[in-house]
Amino acid sequence: MRYRIGVSTPPDPNASKALRGGRYTLVRKLGEGSQGETHEAIDEGVGPEARQRAARAAPLADKWARYVRDQQSGGDVPQDARLVAIKCFRVGTAKAWKDVELAEREARTLAALDHPHLPKYFEHFEEDGALYLVMEKIEGESLASLRKSSRAMSVAEITRMLEDIGGALRYLHGRAPPVVHRDIKPGNIIRRPDGSFALVDFGAVRDRLRPAGGSTVVGTFGFMAPEQFQGRASSASDVYGLGATALTMLTGTEPEDLPHEGLGIDVARALPRGIPARLGRALEAMLVADPDRRLGSVDEALAILHGEAAKQKEKQRSPSKRQQRKQRRDSARRRRPPLLPRMLGRVGLFVAMLVVWVTVGFAVPVVLILLSLLFGATLRRAAASCVDAAKRSQAALGRASMWLSGHREEAIALRKEDEAARIRVAPAPERVRTAIEENVEAPAEDADAWMEARLEKEAQRERMRTHARAPTQRDTFGRRRK
């Protein structure tokens, strides 16, 4: 039984090989690494004998529907068949027992994971001296294949990759104990047809963090963090691997060939022109050689990256000054009264402004100034007060005109500003002028001097009353003392 995949692939000597009693049929080899080979296979759900018995017992309508479906698909594909990925590890060819331990650890770790950006675990078994791990076949293309075909990734795709793989790492590092992938590179990241990304190949996974050491050096040169060469992998090591992968996909250059400064990659020199500054700073923080100074999670890198994106969105959302003026005009146009009442109101306000300015602002002050030549400076101050009153009246009439035009908020704001300007607190008592009530015809005098004189008179009267109420003192002869 064959499955047509529609893609020309090199011949695979293991093609059509059946596993697990005929349930799995290998189709082609997907990749090969130090821990074994990964094959694409068909999972037929059940063995062929059980499926034949079920087909003989099926009704005629189901047989006809299956026949039509098979003819449309171009092959005899079982109804419950699905594509899976099977990783094969041959125990007999292992160079060290540590390799067998890593294969068992991968199966144990993958069985406990459930995340949309990680492959699903189905089962694992041993057959013919080999260990087989069956997992979900994630459709798409690896980033390594994209690099081989010289296809570059845009900034938006890099951001999407950081978000998707960052979510998977958040899930892995948040488990108890934390799960460290230790081998994040372009070959282990798949871009799905819908544009999302998934992290695969847990052959180098470390499901326990041992501070005392004893970890095996596992990873890929160039994408490994410096501390991994000492066997000290941590969650920050995965952050480094993801940053190196993103930088490689942006520049098209392997990490070891990029400019370096000491033990770390010089990200500023490596990045091409046109890359957003925030993305460069995020990658720079992810690729710090010292793990103690490196970002501890991809979320911190995304915070740096999205900070710039949020600013750009806020800038796009906030209107320009021209747009703000247009919005105010549109809002005022919606609020203003109909045309005829508005025109009548404006004409009335104009006439009122003209009358107030001619009378209160000009005629009355001129008359008062002329009279002040005979009756003193008080009338000149009254003339100045009339001019100020005319100005305030003009401002109030102007606000009324704005209100008629629909600019009500601006009119209210101007009124509040005018009131705040007229209400002030003096730093010291001001000197005011008043007229003496006893003599209206007398010129005005200083209120402070007048008040001091009145207070002095009141004090003298109080002393006299006190002296009059005091008891009379007599001398030894009975005479009153003066």
VENNORZI-V468431 format. One line per field, one symbol per residue. phi: phi as a letter, one per 20 degrees, with the letter a starting at -180 (. if undefined). burial: b if it has 24 or more other ideal C-beta (glycine too) atoms within 12 Angstrom, else e. A space follows every 10 residues. Layout:
BEGIN
phi=???
burial=???
END
This chain:
BEGIN
phi=.dcedmcfcf fdfefmfecl mnfdcfdbee abcfeqddde bdeencffff ffffffefff ffffffffff ffenaedffe fbecddedce ffefebffff ffffffffff fedbbfdcfe edabbdblmc ecddbfeefq cfffffffel eedfffffff ffffffffff fffefcffdd fmbebgfdcd effeneccdc mdfdfcebdd ffnneefcqc gndefgfffe mdfbffffff ffffffffff emcfgfeefc cmedeefgff fffnegffff ffffffdfff ffdffebfgf ffffffffff ffffffffff ffffffffff ffffefffff ffffffffff ffffffffef ecffgfffff fffddoffff ffffffffff ffffffffff fffffoefff ffffffffff feecdffbge eddbdfffcf ffffcfffff ffffffffff ffffffffef ffedefenef ee
burial=eebeeeeeee eeebeebebb ebbbbbbbbb bebebbbbbb bbbbeeeeee beeeeeeeee eeeeebeeee eeeeeebbee bbbbbbbbbe eeeeeeeebb bbbbbbbebb bebebebbbb bbbbeebeeb bbbbbbbbeb bbbbebbeee eebebebbbb bbbbbbbbbb bbbeeeebbb bbbbbbbbbb bbeeebbbbb bbbbbbbebe eeeebbbbbb ebbbbbbbee bbbbbbbbbb bbbbbbbbbb beeebeebee eeebbebeeb beeebbebbb bbbbbbbbbe beebbbbbbb bbebbbeebe eeeeeeeeee eeeeeeeeee eeeeebeeee eeeeebeebe eebeebbeeb beebbeebbe eeeeeeeebb ebbeebbeeb eebbbebbbb bbbbbebeee beeeeeeeee eeeeeeeeee eeeeeeeeee eeebeeeeee eeeeeeeeee eeeeeeeeee eeeeeeeeee ee
END
